[in-house]
Amino acid sequence: MKRIICFILTAALVLCACAGGYAEPDVTELVNSIIEGQDIDEPAFATAEETALILGIDPEKVEESSFCYSGSGGYSDTVIVIKLYDAEDASDTEKILSDYKASRYEDFKGYAPKEAEKAENGRVIVRGRYAVLMILPDIDLALSAAEEAFKA
């Protein structure tokens, strides 16, 4: 009997740990917390339709998105948060964001080395149903803000 109870308790703990996962913040609030304290020249936001078009992502898979970039030309600053309907699509979305990050590097490497370096040092993270791209002056501050937002 003790073994059965022990097994049930262990199974319950494992299931609770898996269910905990990550918090699911509002995408706009998440972008705003990531860009807080960053020096972005003329922050601008793309619509969900523009985001899907720019990234080449299937809009049917995206529940919500927020895309912030420098509205002043010549800067690579970008934050993209994609909240998917299904977490199984996260790895495909991670690749899309990684490819976009690489393209931003290519955009700047010939004429703006500092911006190219910023793009190269950018990060893509996946947390549950979220995929996030961050190309910012202080990437450590951005990562810290993102991780804080995903704490359950």
N, C-alpha and C positions, 0 to 999 in steps of 0.2 A: 504494500500500500504506500509506503514511504517513497518508493521508487516512482510510482505513478504520480504522486503529488509533486515530487521533485521535477519530473519530466514536464508536467503541466506548467509549473512555475517558470522553468527554463524557457519553454516555448512561448509563454506569455511575455517574458522579458525580451526575447528576440523579436517578436512581432511588434511590441511597443517601440523598440529601438528603431526598427525599420520604418514604422509609421511616422515617427517624429520628423525626420527629414529636415527640410529647410523652411524658413518662413517664406511667405509669398507676398512681397511688398508690391505696392502700386508702382507701375513702371515709370511714371512721370516723377513720382516722389523719389524713386531710386536714382534716376538720372540726376535730379536736382541735388541729392545728397552726395553723389559722386563728384559733381562739378563744383560743389561748395569749396571755396578756398583755392580753386584753380584760377589761373590767369588766362581766360579764354577771351579772345578778341571778338566782340559782337556775337555772342551766342545766338544761334538760330536753330529752329526745329523743323524737321521734315514731317510731313503727314504720314499716316500709315500706308497710304497708296504710294507715295514717293519712296518710302522705305522699302517696300516690296519691289518696286521697279529698280531702284538703285542696287539693291542686293541680289535681285533675281531670286527672291524667296517666294514660295507658294503662299499667297495670302490666306488660303483656306486652312493652313496649319498654324497661323498666328492668331492668338487670342487678343494680344495687345502688343504695342511696340512704342518705343520712344527713341528718337534719333536726334541728338544734339551735335552741332558742329560749329566751327568758327565761320561766321557769316562774312568775315573779312578774308579775302583771298590770301593765299600764301601761308596758311597755317594748317597743320595736320590734325589739330585738336578735334577729337570725335569721341562720343559716347553713344553706344547703341545698346538698348535693352530690348530683347525679344522674349515675350512670354508665350509659350506654345500651348496648344490644347493638349498635346500628348508629349510626355517626357521622352518617349522613344524617338522623337524627331530631333532631340537635342544634339546628337552627334553630327547629323547632317547640317544643322544650323551652326554648330561650332566650326565646321569646315568652311561654310559660307563666310562667316565673320573672319576667320583666319585668312582666307583668300582676299577679303576686302582689306584687311590690315596690310597684307603683302603688297596689294596694289597701291595703297597709300604711300608705302615706302618707295615704290617705283616712281610714283608721281613726283616725289620730292628729292630723290637721291641726286639728281643732276644739278639742281639749282638752289636747293635749300637744305644743306647738310644737317643743320640743327633739327629741322622738321622731319627729315628722313630718319634721324636717330630716334626722335620721339616716337615715330611710327614703328620703328624696329623694336623699341623697348615696350611698346604697347602690349596689352594682355587681353586674352580671350578666356573667360571662365564660364563654366556651366554649373548651375545649381538647380537640380530638379528640372522643372519645366522652363527655366530661364537660361538664355545664352546672352552674355554681356561682352561687348568690346569696349576697351578703354585705351585711348591714345591721348595722353595728357602730360602736361609739364611735370607734375609730381605723381608718378604712377603708384608709389607706395601709399600716398594719401588716398588715392582713388581705390586701390585694392582694399585698404582698411575700411573705407566707407561702405564698399560693396559687401564685404564679409560681415560687417556689423548689421547691415540690413537683412542679411539672410539667416541670422541667428534665430533659431526657433524659440 
